[in-house]
Amino acid sequence: MKNPIIGITTYNDLNIQGFPSVILLKAYENAIINAGGVPVLIPSGLPDNAWRELFEKLDGIMFTGGGDISITNYDGIDHPSIIKVDAERDHLEIMLMNEAIRRDKPFLGICRGLQLLNVCLGGKLYTHISDQKTDSIKHDYYPDYPRNYLSHKVDIVPRSRLSAIMGSNEHLVNSLHHQGISVLSKDLVTTALAPDGLVEALELPDHKFGLAVQWHPEWLTDNRSMQSIFSSFIQSARIQD
């Protein structure tokens, strides 16, 4: 049985010499390789005909973290903390996510990837949690903390897919975001919550594998429950109908 080919979204930035670059943190790549997948980086600048051709060759897609989604995609509230908005990336990832949903292609969303899933299906985001959500806890543990710093617990919904994958209903997670879900899409199911009630995981019912988490399990793969998220994703991508 072949190892599944997994497309991983990337972001645009400049390298140390100031040249435009396609960027992906190696933790994402390592998580996919260690779970048995073959990672393929997806550059944001792909034209429509190119990403559609690539889509056909992929067994699954991982939507990674990064800069904020433009508020024009969900009628969001402008805020001075919004950073690294990339219209090119937004366009490609929205197209890829919608196609993965429509075609039942396995996908895993991480941080921005969870927010993207909600936006694609008509949901909305807090553009800065601490200013817009009442009684919120701290979620933006960056850049002054290690990326594997366990900042708060999440409660996972019993009998959900995520609960079955991770093996228990309470876990400590890292937290590297300042935005989050304010209005949940009617097409999605919440499967984990932070102590302040913020959505920490989503599932797309009846999809082959449509799962997204707000934390960053790629930095926590020494924990078997976190690595199992990637292993389950790869296993789903490996199984062909």
DRENVEX-853302 format. One line per field, with one value per residue: x, y, z of N, C-alpha, C in turn; residue number from 1. Coordinates in Angstrom, 3 decimals, padded with zeros to 6 digits. Layout:
// DRENVEX-853302
neast <- c(X	...)
nnorth <- c(Y	...)
nup <- c(Z	...)
caeast <- c(X	...)
canorth <- c(Y	...)
caup <- c(Z	...)
ceast <- c(X	...)
cnorth <- c(Y	...)
cup <- c(Z	...)
n <- c(NUM	...)
END
This chain:
// DRENVEX-853302
neast <- c(000.848	000.639	002.326	000.439	000.075	000.454	-000.669	000.630	-000.156	001.437	003.242	003.882	006.929	009.887	013.293	016.409	018.070	016.320	014.848	011.880	010.101	008.899	007.438	007.579	007.230	009.341	008.316	005.704	006.127	007.688	005.828	003.997	005.639	006.559	004.187	003.738	003.165	003.665	004.994	004.015	004.730	002.558	002.587	001.462	001.003	-000.111	-001.770	-005.268	-005.678	-003.410	-003.455	-005.721	-004.971	-002.915	-004.425	-005.824	-003.892	-003.297	-003.670	-004.582	-004.960	-003.225	-003.983	-002.267	-000.992	-000.499	-000.468	-003.181	-006.538	-008.068	-010.388	-012.324	-013.275	-015.130	-016.709	-015.528	-014.504	-012.452	-009.122	-006.279	-004.371	-004.347	-002.459	-000.088	-001.749	-002.635	-003.685	-003.380	-002.730	-005.077	-007.008	-006.194	-006.263	-008.922	-010.174	-009.033	-009.916	-012.730	-012.970	-011.931	-013.850	-016.122	-015.357	-014.865	-012.276	-009.727	-008.830	-006.855	-006.965	-005.023	-004.812	-004.837	-005.921	-008.193	-009.742	-010.017	-011.588	-014.025	-014.681	-014.917	-017.273	-019.177	-018.979	-017.851	-015.145	-013.494	-011.533	-009.626	-009.204	-008.933	-009.936	-012.526	-013.976	-015.827	-014.540	-012.332	-009.552	-005.936	-004.690	-002.725	000.115	002.721	005.337	006.880	007.040	007.988	007.169	006.060	004.942	002.666	-000.272	-002.979	-005.887	-007.936	-011.278	-012.614	-015.263	-017.144	-017.314	-016.908	-015.198	-012.643	-012.242	-012.147	-009.814	-007.805	-008.037	-008.797	-010.713	-009.733	-007.116	-003.896	-002.798	-000.846	-000.888	-001.189	-002.335	-004.293	-006.744	-010.057	-012.947	-015.983	-018.631	-020.084	-020.079	-023.054	-022.759	-020.813	-019.421	-018.689	-015.984	-014.179	-013.381	-011.963	-011.143	-012.475	-014.578	-014.041	-013.966	-012.094	-011.725	-012.967	-015.287	-016.285	-019.245	-019.921	-017.946	-015.083	-012.579	-012.599	-011.301	-010.294	-008.075	-007.481	-005.139	-001.545	-000.584	001.615	003.896	003.938	004.377	005.760	004.058	001.855	-000.913	-001.192	000.358	-001.242	-003.276	-002.200	-001.493	-003.989	-005.142	-003.400	-003.882	-006.561	-006.270	-004.836	-006.581	-008.421	-011.434)
nnorth <- c(-001.190	002.147	005.062	007.849	010.902	014.078	017.280	020.357	023.462	026.654	029.732	033.099	034.903	036.816	035.841	035.722	037.290	038.969	038.066	037.031	034.258	030.877	029.591	027.169	025.894	023.442	021.638	020.926	019.425	017.318	016.099	014.975	013.229	011.480	010.274	008.714	009.795	011.424	014.453	017.330	020.504	023.280	026.016	029.391	030.906	029.491	029.240	028.847	026.614	025.112	024.470	022.927	020.734	019.719	019.096	016.791	014.858	014.606	012.909	013.877	016.949	019.322	022.116	024.814	026.844	030.441	033.767	036.182	035.702	037.599	040.120	040.679	038.326	037.343	039.346	040.678	042.389	045.155	045.422	046.668	044.731	042.804	040.802	040.077	039.555	037.929	038.057	036.428	033.935	033.514	033.292	030.950	028.973	029.014	028.123	025.537	024.382	024.456	022.758	020.378	019.836	019.522	017.353	015.332	014.946	013.953	016.125	018.166	020.727	023.269	025.603	028.566	027.067	025.880	028.167	028.981	026.893	027.332	029.903	029.371	027.958	029.769	030.856	033.139	035.184	036.150	038.974	039.817	038.212	038.866	041.443	041.253	039.043	038.218	037.677	036.167	033.862	033.948	033.474	033.971	032.932	033.714	035.803	035.005	032.648	029.165	027.126	024.708	025.065	024.274	025.680	025.810	023.791	021.652	020.634	017.803	016.734	013.994	010.836	011.911	012.176	013.177	012.624	009.823	009.514	010.715	009.497	010.295	012.705	015.131	017.380	018.945	021.774	023.665	027.191	029.507	031.823	034.742	035.170	033.745	031.558	033.202	033.148	030.195	028.072	026.677	024.229	022.829	020.962	021.490	020.131	020.391	022.472	025.439	026.543	029.011	028.760	029.096	027.873	025.004	022.826	021.405	019.495	018.154	016.840	013.553	013.626	012.201	012.593	015.277	017.474	019.823	021.687	024.141	024.483	023.685	020.817	019.820	020.634	019.104	016.409	014.467	013.584	010.975	011.096	013.490	012.988	011.033	012.375	013.135	010.602	009.360	010.994	010.501	007.750	007.803	009.160	007.273	005.216	004.259	004.816)
nup <- c(000.000	-000.922	000.355	001.352	-000.527	000.655	000.483	001.638	002.853	002.386	003.187	002.033	002.176	003.008	002.564	004.450	002.927	001.767	-000.382	-002.135	-000.829	-000.504	002.298	004.900	008.094	009.491	011.304	010.557	008.211	009.288	011.005	009.229	007.716	009.751	010.388	008.242	005.763	002.541	002.108	000.222	-000.783	-001.140	-003.048	-002.621	-004.881	-007.011	-010.123	-011.091	-012.861	-012.331	-009.533	-009.495	-011.028	-009.411	-007.149	-007.889	-007.681	-005.061	-001.923	000.416	002.312	004.261	006.082	007.143	009.923	010.382	008.955	009.376	008.185	005.634	006.562	004.708	003.760	005.522	006.536	008.745	011.815	011.724	013.082	014.837	015.418	013.480	011.322	008.681	006.438	003.487	000.416	-001.804	-000.705	000.825	-001.241	-002.677	-000.650	000.184	-002.148	-002.310	000.115	-000.172	-002.359	-001.312	000.615	-001.016	-002.629	-000.884	000.062	002.273	004.946	007.149	009.428	010.949	013.479	011.926	009.879	011.026	011.436	008.797	007.717	009.078	008.101	005.339	005.287	005.996	008.568	011.231	012.630	015.695	015.549	017.276	020.062	022.841	023.032	022.181	023.071	025.851	029.107	028.306	028.233	028.145	024.934	023.101	023.143	022.109	020.809	022.954	024.342	024.393	021.539	022.181	024.623	027.120	027.525	028.287	029.107	027.034	026.608	025.278	023.229	024.239	022.521	020.066	016.880	017.296	019.991	019.923	018.435	020.046	022.496	025.088	026.997	027.878	027.495	027.677	025.886	023.476	022.570	020.156	018.997	018.134	017.183	016.722	016.628	016.340	015.406	014.730	011.884	010.546	009.431	010.714	013.480	016.824	018.587	020.632	023.431	024.866	028.257	028.491	026.809	024.128	020.808	020.095	018.479	015.457	013.499	010.373	009.711	008.443	006.558	004.917	006.202	007.901	009.767	012.252	014.334	016.889	018.269	018.078	017.148	015.791	017.067	019.271	019.052	020.450	022.280	022.438	021.978	020.568	018.271	017.228	015.951	013.492	012.537	012.264	010.332	008.143	007.820	007.007	004.574	003.227	002.707	000.022	-001.703)
caeast <- c(000.000	001.500	002.184	-000.381	000.682	-000.260	-000.357	000.711	-000.186	002.616	003.000	004.878	007.706	011.218	014.368	017.316	018.624	015.251	014.234	010.591	010.283	007.787	007.871	006.849	007.997	009.661	007.510	004.576	006.665	008.089	004.640	003.429	006.574	006.562	002.909	003.709	002.746	004.664	004.589	004.226	004.426	001.664	002.851	000.233	000.828	-000.557	-002.988	-006.368	-005.501	-002.317	-003.851	-006.698	-004.216	-002.264	-005.453	-006.160	-002.795	-003.150	-004.555	-005.084	-004.401	-003.118	-004.050	-001.376	-001.137	000.158	-001.076	-004.632	-007.406	-008.621	-011.756	-013.253	-013.791	-016.181	-017.304	-014.986	-014.257	-011.046	-008.429	-004.867	-003.515	-004.386	-001.123	000.325	-002.843	-002.089	-004.848	-003.044	-002.899	-006.500	-007.718	-005.869	-006.699	-010.386	-010.498	-008.646	-010.794	-014.056	-012.894	-011.756	-015.168	-017.027	-014.894	-014.634	-010.834	-009.317	-008.070	-006.590	-006.696	-004.310	-004.853	-005.470	-006.692	-009.512	-010.460	-010.337	-012.718	-015.234	-014.977	-015.367	-018.640	-020.083	-018.803	-017.117	-014.039	-012.991	-010.283	-008.682	-010.017	-008.895	-010.730	-013.872	-014.665	-015.952	-013.935	-011.427	-008.242	-004.857	-004.489	-001.619	001.389	003.818	006.509	007.715	007.000	008.296	005.983	005.478	004.474	001.280	-000.814	-004.298	-006.493	-009.136	-012.235	-013.044	-016.623	-017.145	-017.853	-016.580	-014.076	-011.415	-012.127	-011.697	-008.430	-006.860	-008.109	-009.382	-011.514	-009.106	-005.706	-003.210	-002.369	-000.206	-001.861	-000.358	-003.250	-005.011	-008.086	-010.777	-014.304	-017.024	-019.900	-019.808	-020.858	-024.107	-022.389	-019.723	-019.683	-017.613	-015.602	-013.334	-013.529	-011.041	-011.842	-013.334	-015.636	-013.628	-013.903	-010.724	-011.683	-014.160	-015.397	-017.284	-019.951	-020.092	-016.805	-014.119	-011.771	-012.650	-011.011	-009.420	-007.817	-006.975	-003.771	-000.514	-000.077	002.888	004.971	003.702	004.270	006.316	002.879	001.214	-002.258	-001.042	000.818	-002.342	-004.055	-001.578	-001.569	-005.363	-005.292	-002.691	-004.591	-007.747	-005.822	-004.320	-007.708	-009.078	-012.767)
canorth <- c(000.000	003.318	006.147	008.905	012.192	015.095	018.665	021.207	024.875	027.424	031.174	033.916	035.781	037.119	035.165	036.623	038.223	039.820	037.521	036.371	032.831	030.029	029.208	026.193	025.435	022.036	020.805	020.377	018.376	016.184	015.419	014.168	012.142	010.526	009.558	007.829	010.492	012.049	015.857	018.143	021.894	023.952	027.462	030.177	031.576	028.609	029.625	027.903	025.352	024.366	023.858	021.872	019.558	019.170	018.554	015.433	013.949	014.562	012.026	014.659	018.303	019.917	023.575	025.174	028.128	031.570	035.083	036.284	035.708	038.935	040.307	040.759	036.983	036.957	040.557	040.793	043.704	045.530	045.576	046.960	043.569	041.906	040.767	039.166	039.195	037.583	037.794	035.305	032.718	033.359	032.832	029.563	028.064	028.930	027.237	024.175	023.891	024.206	021.571	019.222	019.575	019.040	016.091	014.387	014.714	014.118	017.327	018.505	022.151	023.618	027.019	029.286	026.082	025.773	029.407	028.936	025.977	028.009	030.994	028.796	027.461	030.842	031.320	034.391	035.120	037.265	039.429	039.872	037.584	039.527	042.676	041.031	037.951	038.452	036.713	035.263	033.588	034.269	032.486	034.355	032.626	033.874	034.952	034.976	031.327	028.072	026.693	023.524	025.414	023.842	026.892	025.579	022.512	021.635	019.557	017.219	016.185	012.527	010.103	012.595	011.570	013.609	011.868	008.475	009.608	011.108	008.512	010.816	013.903	016.336	017.439	020.222	022.136	024.963	028.178	030.468	032.558	035.860	035.148	032.503	031.501	033.954	032.590	028.885	027.650	025.701	022.949	022.239	020.521	021.753	018.905	020.707	023.842	025.964	026.872	030.189	028.452	029.278	026.638	024.520	021.795	021.299	018.362	018.239	015.562	012.710	013.754	011.113	013.094	016.730	017.765	020.981	022.040	025.504	024.429	023.269	019.491	019.507	020.916	018.277	015.027	013.511	013.097	009.998	011.553	014.518	012.333	010.232	013.215	013.003	009.204	009.093	011.723	009.751	006.513	008.111	009.487	006.050	004.349	004.741	004.228)
caup <- c(000.000	-001.058	001.318	000.750	-000.833	001.425	000.194	002.819	002.462	002.779	003.161	001.346	003.041	002.485	003.283	005.155	001.949	001.267	-001.583	-001.910	-000.561	-000.070	003.640	005.713	009.248	009.305	012.208	009.793	007.343	010.115	011.528	008.145	007.412	010.856	010.374	007.079	004.547	001.675	002.045	-000.973	-000.449	-002.082	-003.049	-002.694	-006.164	-008.085	-010.847	-010.904	-013.582	-011.710	-008.268	-009.779	-011.474	-008.235	-006.263	-008.328	-007.337	-003.611	-001.156	001.536	002.402	005.583	006.068	008.240	010.589	009.723	009.047	009.530	007.006	005.409	007.064	003.577	003.490	006.457	007.083	010.091	012.413	011.583	014.360	014.559	015.646	012.319	010.730	007.605	005.535	002.175	-000.437	-002.675	000.090	001.116	-002.436	-002.975	000.406	000.144	-003.262	-001.946	001.167	-000.735	-003.218	-000.436	001.199	-002.072	-003.202	000.207	000.188	003.666	005.260	008.541	009.614	012.177	013.847	010.816	009.123	011.662	011.143	007.373	007.541	009.534	007.166	004.061	005.424	006.382	009.938	011.442	013.574	016.486	014.957	018.390	021.098	024.154	022.981	021.649	023.758	027.281	030.030	027.597	028.785	027.213	023.868	022.220	023.777	021.162	020.540	024.155	024.959	023.458	020.791	022.809	025.965	027.342	028.152	028.885	028.746	026.197	026.882	024.015	023.298	024.231	021.371	018.811	016.172	017.942	021.228	019.565	017.967	021.098	023.561	026.316	026.739	028.397	027.129	027.713	024.531	023.263	022.086	019.427	018.128	018.746	016.610	016.962	016.092	017.051	014.936	014.154	010.717	010.844	008.835	011.477	014.847	017.773	019.292	021.786	023.926	025.862	029.507	028.335	025.860	022.735	020.026	019.924	017.435	014.611	012.586	009.322	009.777	007.256	005.654	005.084	007.307	007.905	011.164	012.444	015.733	017.037	018.781	017.123	017.535	015.130	018.018	020.455	018.575	021.400	022.991	021.554	021.604	019.534	017.054	016.686	015.039	012.172	012.116	011.819	009.066	007.101	007.571	006.207	003.231	002.612	002.312	-001.202	-001.926)
ceast <- c(000.888	001.277	001.426	000.399	-000.165	000.221	-000.367	000.756	001.008	002.252	004.147	005.609	009.027	012.260	015.333	017.986	017.576	014.578	012.886	010.774	008.960	008.220	006.952	007.740	008.145	008.840	006.308	005.036	007.019	006.886	004.020	004.331	006.532	005.271	002.764	003.251	003.935	004.264	004.940	003.814	003.588	001.954	001.581	-000.032	000.325	-001.789	-004.028	-006.149	-004.431	-002.751	-004.887	-006.006	-003.511	-003.269	-005.763	-005.107	-002.621	-004.141	-005.145	-004.399	-004.358	-003.052	-003.356	-001.727	-000.442	-000.601	-002.598	-005.355	-008.007	-010.067	-012.770	-013.870	-014.906	-016.836	-016.855	-014.772	-012.773	-010.429	-006.953	-003.930	-003.484	-003.048	-001.036	-000.846	-002.274	-003.255	-004.609	-003.222	-004.364	-007.239	-007.463	-006.437	-008.216	-010.823	-010.195	-009.583	-012.181	-014.058	-012.721	-013.074	-016.080	-016.665	-014.596	-013.163	-010.439	-008.517	-007.947	-006.258	-006.027	-004.314	-005.571	-006.352	-008.070	-010.345	-010.886	-011.549	-014.023	-015.657	-015.514	-016.820	-019.572	-019.972	-018.004	-016.082	-013.984	-011.687	-009.223	-009.440	-010.081	-009.710	-012.203	-014.649	-014.657	-015.316	-013.003	-010.147	-007.186	-004.702	-003.234	-000.271	002.518	004.148	007.366	007.736	007.447	007.020	005.349	005.017	002.993	000.577	-002.178	-004.836	-007.571	-009.981	-012.801	-014.401	-016.560	-017.826	-017.697	-015.433	-012.758	-011.183	-011.619	-010.233	-007.463	-006.962	-008.629	-010.002	-010.956	-007.617	-005.179	-002.653	-001.561	-001.216	-001.099	-001.202	-003.894	-006.421	-008.745	-012.200	-015.270	-018.417	-019.587	-020.687	-021.876	-023.763	-021.330	-020.169	-018.459	-017.281	-014.568	-013.493	-012.398	-011.826	-012.753	-014.446	-015.268	-013.519	-012.444	-010.608	-013.022	-014.112	-016.501	-017.996	-020.044	-018.991	-015.818	-013.135	-011.729	-012.530	-010.084	-009.284	-007.208	-005.546	-002.821	000.072	001.245	004.088	004.909	003.718	005.011	005.228	002.084	-000.171	-002.201	-000.583	-000.307	-003.250	-003.515	-001.675	-002.958	-005.655	-004.630	-003.397	-005.836	-007.364	-005.313	-005.438	-008.402	-010.422	-012.789)
cnorth <- c(001.245	004.306	007.296	010.206	013.283	016.488	019.487	022.663	025.615	028.902	031.887	034.799	036.085	036.332	036.192	037.634	039.155	039.327	036.869	034.858	032.167	029.388	028.147	025.798	023.920	021.120	020.187	019.209	017.131	015.392	014.511	012.985	011.071	009.722	008.651	008.472	011.050	013.511	016.515	019.560	022.540	025.454	028.255	030.779	030.716	029.174	028.517	026.578	024.486	023.719	022.769	020.585	018.900	018.495	017.098	014.418	013.792	013.593	012.743	016.016	018.729	021.436	024.092	026.516	029.237	032.862	035.043	036.280	037.104	039.014	040.410	039.405	036.566	038.166	040.767	042.226	044.021	045.753	045.800	045.778	042.607	041.979	039.791	038.671	039.020	037.160	036.590	033.981	032.467	032.750	031.352	028.625	027.943	028.009	025.781	023.588	023.573	022.953	020.305	018.845	018.935	017.639	015.035	013.991	014.900	015.409	017.496	019.981	022.401	025.136	027.854	028.327	025.847	027.003	029.454	028.058	026.657	029.113	030.449	028.349	028.495	031.332	032.614	034.215	036.347	037.697	039.744	039.437	038.413	040.816	042.424	039.906	038.204	037.326	035.720	035.045	034.010	033.133	032.767	034.189	032.609	035.364	034.696	033.641	030.281	027.584	025.429	023.787	025.064	024.907	026.709	024.227	022.729	020.437	019.075	016.553	014.665	011.964	010.857	011.851	011.921	012.863	010.456	008.474	009.804	010.260	008.993	012.173	015.178	016.291	018.847	020.516	023.435	025.919	029.355	031.347	033.715	035.992	033.801	032.615	032.289	033.440	031.291	028.617	026.593	024.321	022.201	021.867	020.834	020.474	019.137	022.178	024.174	026.283	028.085	029.984	028.659	027.925	026.258	023.389	021.731	020.011	018.640	016.899	014.877	012.896	012.625	011.417	014.596	017.212	018.974	021.272	023.432	025.526	023.883	021.915	019.128	019.796	020.003	016.795	014.009	012.957	012.196	010.450	012.618	013.905	011.536	011.045	013.071	011.569	008.863	009.779	010.948	008.446	006.734	008.430	008.266	005.171	004.963	004.039	003.393)
cup <- c(000.000	000.074	000.672	000.552	-000.201	001.021	001.470	002.362	003.068	002.854	002.462	002.350	002.345	003.270	003.858	004.230	001.355	000.008	-001.257	-001.810	-000.218	001.241	004.244	006.886	009.192	010.213	011.484	008.926	008.151	010.617	010.465	007.805	008.497	010.940	009.150	005.793	003.776	001.497	000.717	-000.638	-001.549	-002.031	-003.287	-004.064	-007.297	-008.791	-010.759	-011.620	-012.933	-010.392	-008.489	-010.245	-010.292	-007.311	-006.608	-007.898	-005.833	-002.973	000.053	001.548	003.864	005.437	007.325	008.867	009.823	009.925	009.061	008.188	006.857	005.890	005.936	003.254	004.440	007.128	008.528	010.536	012.295	012.969	014.067	014.745	014.461	011.585	009.554	006.759	004.129	001.280	-001.341	-001.939	000.414	-000.064	-002.684	-001.910	000.469	-000.989	-002.907	-000.886	000.624	-001.602	-002.382	000.237	000.160	-002.549	-002.130	000.322	001.656	003.879	006.765	008.599	010.951	012.345	012.773	010.002	009.695	011.344	009.677	007.106	007.935	008.570	005.847	004.108	006.058	007.804	010.014	012.548	014.472	015.820	016.014	019.635	022.375	024.192	022.679	022.324	025.254	028.084	029.324	028.398	027.758	026.199	023.038	022.922	022.753	021.094	021.770	024.877	023.940	022.771	021.352	024.239	026.109	028.178	028.795	028.448	027.701	026.614	025.560	024.199	023.255	022.978	020.051	018.133	016.849	019.247	020.961	019.139	019.128	022.361	024.897	026.022	027.365	028.093	027.363	026.326	024.555	022.632	021.481	018.509	018.878	018.180	016.885	016.467	016.976	016.690	014.201	012.942	011.122	010.313	009.637	012.886	015.696	018.528	020.387	022.129	024.898	027.138	029.413	027.317	024.408	022.046	019.776	018.904	016.733	013.805	011.577	009.250	008.412	006.218	005.944	006.195	007.179	009.336	011.244	013.930	015.798	017.571	017.706	017.519	016.877	016.023	019.238	020.125	019.433	022.314	022.046	021.103	020.515	018.216	016.409	015.775	013.620	011.656	011.592	010.489	007.929	006.798	006.739	004.770	002.484	002.060	001.109	-001.382	-003.196)
n <- c(1	2	3	4	5	6	7	8	9	10	11	12	13	14	15	16	17	18	19	20	21	22	23	24	25	26	27	28	29	30	31	32	33	34	35	36	37	38	39	40	41	42	43	44	45	46	47	48	49	50	51	52	53	54	55	56	57	58	59	60	61	62	63	64	65	66	67	68	69	70	71	72	73	74	75	76	77	78	79	80	81	82	83	84	85	86	87	88	89	90	91	92	93	94	95	96	97	98	99	100	101	102	103	104	105	106	107	108	109	110	111	112	113	114	115	116	117	118	119	120	121	122	123	124	125	126	127	128	129	130	131	132	133	134	135	136	137	138	139	140	141	142	143	144	145	146	147	148	149	150	151	152	153	154	155	156	157	158	159	160	161	162	163	164	165	166	167	168	169	170	171	172	173	174	175	176	177	178	179	180	181	182	183	184	185	186	187	188	189	190	191	192	193	194	195	196	197	198	199	200	201	202	203	204	205	206	207	208	209	210	211	212	213	214	215	216	217	218	219	220	221	222	223	224	225	226	227	228	229	230	231	232	233	234	235	236	237	238	239	240	241)
END
